[in-house]
Amino acid sequence: MTDMMEQEKATAAAWFRTLRDQIVAAFENLEDTQETGLFADQPAGRFEVTETKRSADDGSDAGGGLMSVMRGGRVFEKVGVNISEVFGTLGPAAQRSMAARGVPGIADDPRFWASGISLVAHMQNPHTPAVHMNTRMFWTPNAWWFGGGSDLNPCIEYDEDTAHFHAVQKQHLDPHGEDLYPRLKEWADEYFYIPHRNRARGVGGIFMDDQNSGDWQADFALTQDIGKAFLPAFVPVTEKRRNTPWDDADKETQLQHRGLYAEYNLVYDRGTKFGLATGHDANAVLMSLPPMAKWY
């Protein structure tokens, strides 16, 4: 493949920015409309936006992005919504990883380009579930693919919340083939599993990687619909639970559950490993970690 796919790259990066803007606006609206409860008397949370930069080994520009983080809000204890567009040459470890996944031609031409959106929300109310979402496009001179998904991570589970979250995912995936949701749900169940704890980190969602059907437009449309499913899947659950009374025992349950999230992201998460290995801003890569957690 010799096509640099410049138009496709620009189109994908613009979509990730659009999705980021929609999510930031929706989350700040949740803050504005939180008028009762423990944190209602404090200022509505707002995102702090920081431009991130990445440099190549020779000091030249290698891309960057926007890190948007809200801390100590009425609804969100900590939430980050990051976008990035990075490029350069893969180092030896990343080359070996890509080659092991079957990406062709990496040793001969290790150039790459990647763009995406990554979101993790940790909530004030233990009854309101934490959530993760990301979608991304990756390009090398001999291959391209999409990946990502979203998953719900409640510390106190409600079957109706899980059912709603999954139903919205299915609704958005079914136009791409009714076999797709069951496959991506199973993939998420496998990917978001913590082997050393012998348990899942949450109640699942959808996940895909290395998505290349040969039809870029079709795969991009699928990636967009994964992103479009996020707000209608998550916001109604948040609105339902954000005023549920909670006590110290509930908070303790939440802090211990957050330990699972931290363990997974530091030990297993592919995006975290890639971001740190390729020299992206460490604060942006580790944005997903909770503000407080406990281990026993």
JOLIN-V947108 format. One record per residue. N is the residue number from 1. RES is the residue in one small letter. PSI is psi in whole degrees, -180 to 180 (999 if undefined). OMEGA is omega as a letter, one per 20 degrees, with the letter a starting at -180 (none if undefined). D_CENTER is the distance of its C-alpha to the mean C-alpha in whole Angstrom. Layout:
n=N res=RES psi=PSI omega=OMEGA d_center=D_CENTER
n=N res=RES psi=PSI omega=OMEGA d_center=D_CENTER
This chain:
n=1 res=m psi=117 omega=a d_center=29
n=2 res=t psi=-11 omega=r d_center=30
n=3 res=d psi=125 omega=r d_center=28
n=4 res=m psi=-15 omega=r d_center=26
n=5 res=m psi=41 omega=a d_center=24
n=6 res=e psi=-41 omega=r d_center=24
n=7 res=q psi=-42 omega=r d_center=24
n=8 res=e psi=-41 omega=r d_center=21
n=9 res=k psi=-47 omega=a d_center=19
n=10 res=a psi=-39 omega=r d_center=20
n=11 res=t psi=-44 omega=r d_center=19
n=12 res=a psi=-46 omega=a d_center=16
n=13 res=a psi=-39 omega=r d_center=15
n=14 res=a psi=-38 omega=r d_center=17
n=15 res=w psi=-43 omega=r d_center=15
n=16 res=f psi=-37 omega=r d_center=12
n=17 res=r psi=-43 omega=r d_center=14
n=18 res=t psi=-44 omega=r d_center=15
n=19 res=l psi=-41 omega=r d_center=12
n=20 res=r psi=-46 omega=a d_center=11
n=21 res=d psi=-39 omega=r d_center=15
n=22 res=q psi=-42 omega=a d_center=15
n=23 res=i psi=-44 omega=r d_center=12
n=24 res=v psi=-45 omega=r d_center=14
n=25 res=a psi=-42 omega=a d_center=17
n=26 res=a psi=-40 omega=a d_center=16
n=27 res=f psi=-38 omega=r d_center=15
n=28 res=e psi=-30 omega=r d_center=18
n=29 res=n psi=-39 omega=r d_center=20
n=30 res=l psi=-39 omega=r d_center=19
n=31 res=e psi=-44 omega=a d_center=21
n=32 res=d psi=-33 omega=a d_center=24
n=33 res=t psi=3 omega=r d_center=25
n=34 res=q psi=90 omega=a d_center=24
n=35 res=e psi=0 omega=r d_center=28
n=36 res=t psi=169 omega=r d_center=29
n=37 res=g psi=180 omega=a d_center=28
n=38 res=l psi=-36 omega=a d_center=28
n=39 res=f psi=11 omega=a d_center=26
n=40 res=a psi=-22 omega=a d_center=27
n=41 res=d psi=-2 omega=r d_center=30
n=42 res=q psi=163 omega=a d_center=28
n=43 res=p psi=144 omega=r d_center=27
n=44 res=a psi=137 omega=a d_center=24
n=45 res=g psi=148 omega=r d_center=20
n=46 res=r psi=149 omega=r d_center=19
n=47 res=f psi=135 omega=r d_center=17
n=48 res=e psi=124 omega=a d_center=18
n=49 res=v psi=127 omega=a d_center=17
n=50 res=t psi=131 omega=r d_center=18
n=51 res=e psi=132 omega=r d_center=18
n=52 res=t psi=147 omega=a d_center=17
n=53 res=k psi=146 omega=r d_center=20
n=54 res=r psi=135 omega=a d_center=20
n=55 res=s psi=145 omega=r d_center=23
n=56 res=a psi=172 omega=a d_center=25
n=57 res=d psi=-31 omega=a d_center=27
n=58 res=d psi=6 omega=r d_center=30
n=59 res=g psi=-2 omega=a d_center=29
n=60 res=s psi=163 omega=a d_center=28
n=61 res=d psi=133 omega=r d_center=25
n=62 res=a psi=25 omega=r d_center=22
n=63 res=g psi=-167 omega=a d_center=19
n=64 res=g psi=-145 omega=a d_center=17
n=65 res=g psi=-160 omega=r d_center=15
n=66 res=l psi=129 omega=r d_center=14
n=67 res=m psi=119 omega=a d_center=13
n=68 res=s psi=115 omega=a d_center=13
n=69 res=v psi=133 omega=r d_center=14
n=70 res=m psi=131 omega=r d_center=16
n=71 res=r psi=141 omega=r d_center=18
n=72 res=g psi=40 omega=r d_center=20
n=73 res=g psi=-177 omega=r d_center=20
n=74 res=r psi=-38 omega=a d_center=22
n=75 res=v psi=-43 omega=a d_center=19
n=76 res=f psi=123 omega=r d_center=16
n=77 res=e psi=-39 omega=r d_center=17
n=78 res=k psi=130 omega=r d_center=14
n=79 res=v psi=137 omega=r d_center=11
n=80 res=g psi=139 omega=r d_center=9
n=81 res=v psi=102 omega=a d_center=8
n=82 res=n psi=144 omega=r d_center=9
n=83 res=i psi=152 omega=a d_center=10
n=84 res=s psi=155 omega=r d_center=12
n=85 res=e psi=107 omega=a d_center=15
n=86 res=v psi=158 omega=a d_center=17
n=87 res=f psi=166 omega=r d_center=20
n=88 res=g psi=-144 omega=a d_center=22
n=89 res=t psi=130 omega=r d_center=24
n=90 res=l psi=136 omega=r d_center=22
n=91 res=g psi=173 omega=a d_center=24
n=92 res=p psi=-43 omega=a d_center=26
n=93 res=a psi=-43 omega=r d_center=23
n=94 res=a psi=-36 omega=r d_center=21
n=95 res=q psi=-44 omega=r d_center=23
n=96 res=r psi=-40 omega=r d_center=24
n=97 res=s psi=-46 omega=r d_center=21
n=98 res=m psi=-43 omega=r d_center=21
n=99 res=a psi=-38 omega=r d_center=24
n=100 res=a psi=-27 omega=r d_center=24
n=101 res=r psi=-3 omega=r d_center=21
n=102 res=g psi=12 omega=r d_center=24
n=103 res=v psi=123 omega=a d_center=23
n=104 res=p psi=150 omega=r d_center=26
n=105 res=g psi=10 omega=a d_center=28
n=106 res=i psi=-42 omega=a d_center=26
n=107 res=a psi=-35 omega=a d_center=29
n=108 res=d psi=-34 omega=a d_center=31
n=109 res=d psi=93 omega=a d_center=29
n=110 res=p psi=21 omega=r d_center=25
n=111 res=r psi=152 omega=r d_center=24
n=112 res=f psi=162 omega=r d_center=21
n=113 res=w psi=140 omega=r d_center=18
n=114 res=a psi=143 omega=r d_center=15
n=115 res=s psi=150 omega=r d_center=12
n=116 res=g psi=179 omega=r d_center=9
n=117 res=i psi=140 omega=r d_center=7
n=118 res=s psi=132 omega=a d_center=4
n=119 res=l psi=135 omega=r d_center=4
n=120 res=v psi=131 omega=a d_center=6
n=121 res=a psi=127 omega=r d_center=9
n=122 res=h psi=128 omega=a d_center=13
n=123 res=m psi=157 omega=r d_center=16
n=124 res=q psi=-49 omega=a d_center=19
n=125 res=n psi=123 omega=a d_center=21
n=126 res=p psi=-20 omega=r d_center=20
n=127 res=h psi=-12 omega=r d_center=21
n=128 res=t psi=123 omega=a d_center=18
n=129 res=p psi=146 omega=r d_center=15
n=130 res=a psi=162 omega=a d_center=12
n=131 res=v psi=153 omega=r d_center=8
n=132 res=h psi=142 omega=r d_center=5
n=133 res=m psi=139 omega=r d_center=3
n=134 res=n psi=148 omega=r d_center=3
n=135 res=t psi=152 omega=a d_center=7
n=136 res=r psi=158 omega=r d_center=9
n=137 res=m psi=139 omega=a d_center=13
n=138 res=f psi=138 omega=a d_center=15
n=139 res=w psi=138 omega=r d_center=19
n=140 res=t psi=167 omega=a d_center=22
n=141 res=p psi=-19 omega=a d_center=26
n=142 res=n psi=7 omega=a d_center=26
n=143 res=a psi=160 omega=r d_center=23
n=144 res=w psi=156 omega=r d_center=20
n=145 res=w psi=164 omega=r d_center=17
n=146 res=f psi=160 omega=r d_center=13
n=147 res=g psi=172 omega=r d_center=10
n=148 res=g psi=-172 omega=a d_center=7
n=149 res=g psi=-164 omega=r d_center=7
n=150 res=s psi=151 omega=a d_center=7
n=151 res=d psi=149 omega=a d_center=9
n=152 res=l psi=138 omega=a d_center=11
n=153 res=n psi=69 omega=r d_center=12
n=154 res=p psi=144 omega=r d_center=16
n=155 res=c psi=-24 omega=r d_center=18
n=156 res=i psi=110 omega=a d_center=21
n=157 res=e psi=140 omega=r d_center=21
n=158 res=y psi=122 omega=a d_center=22
n=159 res=d psi=-37 omega=a d_center=23
n=160 res=e psi=-31 omega=r d_center=23
n=161 res=d psi=-44 omega=r d_center=19
n=162 res=t psi=-43 omega=a d_center=18
n=163 res=a psi=-42 omega=r d_center=20
n=164 res=h psi=-48 omega=a d_center=19
n=165 res=f psi=-46 omega=a d_center=15
n=166 res=h psi=-37 omega=a d_center=16
n=167 res=a psi=-40 omega=r d_center=19
n=168 res=v psi=-40 omega=r d_center=17
n=169 res=q psi=-47 omega=a d_center=15
n=170 res=k psi=-42 omega=a d_center=18
n=171 res=q psi=-40 omega=a d_center=20
n=172 res=h psi=-25 omega=a d_center=17
n=173 res=l psi=-28 omega=a d_center=18
n=174 res=d psi=-36 omega=r d_center=21
n=175 res=p psi=-18 omega=r d_center=23
n=176 res=h psi=4 omega=a d_center=21
n=177 res=g psi=126 omega=a d_center=23
n=178 res=e psi=-12 omega=r d_center=24
n=179 res=d psi=-9 omega=a d_center=23
n=180 res=l psi=-48 omega=a d_center=20
n=181 res=y psi=-49 omega=r d_center=18
n=182 res=p psi=-36 omega=a d_center=20
n=183 res=r psi=-44 omega=a d_center=19
n=184 res=l psi=-29 omega=r d_center=15
n=185 res=k psi=-46 omega=r d_center=16
n=186 res=e psi=-40 omega=r d_center=18
n=187 res=w psi=-43 omega=r d_center=15
n=188 res=a psi=-42 omega=r d_center=13
n=189 res=d psi=-37 omega=r d_center=15
n=190 res=e psi=-41 omega=a d_center=16
n=191 res=y psi=-40 omega=a d_center=13
n=192 res=f psi=37 omega=r d_center=12
n=193 res=y psi=142 omega=a d_center=16
n=194 res=i psi=97 omega=a d_center=17
n=195 res=p psi=-41 omega=a d_center=21
n=196 res=h psi=-12 omega=r d_center=22
n=197 res=r psi=-8 omega=a d_center=22
n=198 res=n psi=43 omega=r d_center=23
n=199 res=r psi=162 omega=r d_center=20
n=200 res=a psi=157 omega=r d_center=17
n=201 res=r psi=-11 omega=a d_center=14
n=202 res=g psi=-150 omega=a d_center=14
n=203 res=v psi=17 omega=r d_center=15
n=204 res=g psi=-171 omega=a d_center=13
n=205 res=g psi=-128 omega=r d_center=12
n=206 res=i psi=153 omega=r d_center=11
n=207 res=f psi=143 omega=r d_center=10
n=208 res=m psi=159 omega=r d_center=12
n=209 res=d psi=163 omega=r d_center=13
n=210 res=d psi=36 omega=a d_center=16
n=211 res=q psi=108 omega=r d_center=17
n=212 res=n psi=98 omega=r d_center=20
n=213 res=s psi=-6 omega=a d_center=22
n=214 res=g psi=-11 omega=r d_center=25
n=215 res=d psi=99 omega=a d_center=24
n=216 res=w psi=-43 omega=a d_center=21
n=217 res=q psi=-43 omega=a d_center=22
n=218 res=a psi=-42 omega=a d_center=21
n=219 res=d psi=-36 omega=r d_center=18
n=220 res=f psi=-40 omega=r d_center=17
n=221 res=a psi=-41 omega=r d_center=18
n=222 res=l psi=-45 omega=r d_center=16
n=223 res=t psi=-41 omega=r d_center=13
n=224 res=q psi=-42 omega=a d_center=14
n=225 res=d psi=-31 omega=r d_center=14
n=226 res=i psi=-42 omega=r d_center=11
n=227 res=g psi=-41 omega=a d_center=10
n=228 res=k psi=-25 omega=a d_center=13
n=229 res=a psi=-20 omega=a d_center=13
n=230 res=f psi=-56 omega=a d_center=10
n=231 res=l psi=-48 omega=r d_center=13
n=232 res=p psi=-20 omega=r d_center=16
n=233 res=a psi=-37 omega=a d_center=14
n=234 res=f psi=-42 omega=a d_center=13
n=235 res=v psi=-46 omega=r d_center=16
n=236 res=p psi=-35 omega=r d_center=19
n=237 res=v psi=-42 omega=r d_center=18
n=238 res=t psi=-44 omega=r d_center=17
n=239 res=e psi=-33 omega=a d_center=21
n=240 res=k psi=-37 omega=a d_center=22
n=241 res=r psi=-13 omega=a d_center=22
n=242 res=r psi=-18 omega=r d_center=21
n=243 res=n psi=10 omega=r d_center=25
n=244 res=t psi=128 omega=r d_center=26
n=245 res=p psi=144 omega=r d_center=28
n=246 res=w psi=161 omega=a d_center=27
n=247 res=d psi=-175 omega=a d_center=29
n=248 res=d psi=-36 omega=r d_center=29
n=249 res=a psi=-39 omega=r d_center=29
n=250 res=d psi=-41 omega=r d_center=25
n=251 res=k psi=-38 omega=r d_center=24
n=252 res=e psi=-42 omega=r d_center=25
n=253 res=t psi=-42 omega=r d_center=23
n=254 res=q psi=-46 omega=a d_center=20
n=255 res=l psi=-38 omega=r d_center=20
n=256 res=q psi=-38 omega=r d_center=21
n=257 res=h psi=-35 omega=r d_center=18
n=258 res=r psi=-28 omega=r d_center=16
n=259 res=g psi=-37 omega=r d_center=18
n=260 res=l psi=-42 omega=a d_center=16
n=261 res=y psi=-45 omega=a d_center=13
n=262 res=a psi=-43 omega=r d_center=14
n=263 res=e psi=-46 omega=a d_center=16
n=264 res=y psi=-49 omega=a d_center=13
n=265 res=n psi=-33 omega=a d_center=11
n=266 res=l psi=-26 omega=a d_center=14
n=267 res=v psi=-39 omega=a d_center=16
n=268 res=y psi=-27 omega=a d_center=14
n=269 res=d psi=125 omega=a d_center=11
n=270 res=r psi=-38 omega=a d_center=11
n=271 res=g psi=-40 omega=r d_center=9
n=272 res=t psi=-46 omega=a d_center=11
n=273 res=k psi=-44 omega=a d_center=14
n=274 res=f psi=-44 omega=a d_center=14
n=275 res=g psi=-43 omega=r d_center=13
n=276 res=l psi=-37 omega=a d_center=16
n=277 res=a psi=-27 omega=a d_center=18
n=278 res=t psi=10 omega=r d_center=18
n=279 res=g psi=19 omega=r d_center=19
n=280 res=h psi=161 omega=a d_center=16
n=281 res=d psi=119 omega=a d_center=16
n=282 res=a psi=-36 omega=r d_center=16
n=283 res=n psi=-38 omega=r d_center=15
n=284 res=a psi=-42 omega=a d_center=12
n=285 res=v psi=-40 omega=a d_center=11
n=286 res=l psi=11 omega=r d_center=12
n=287 res=m psi=-28 omega=a d_center=11
n=288 res=s psi=-17 omega=a d_center=8
n=289 res=l psi=142 omega=a d_center=12
n=290 res=p psi=156 omega=a d_center=14
n=291 res=p psi=-31 omega=r d_center=17
n=292 res=m psi=146 omega=r d_center=19
n=293 res=a psi=165 omega=r d_center=20
n=294 res=k psi=148 omega=r d_center=23
n=295 res=w psi=148 omega=r d_center=24
n=296 res=y psi=999 omega=none d_center=27
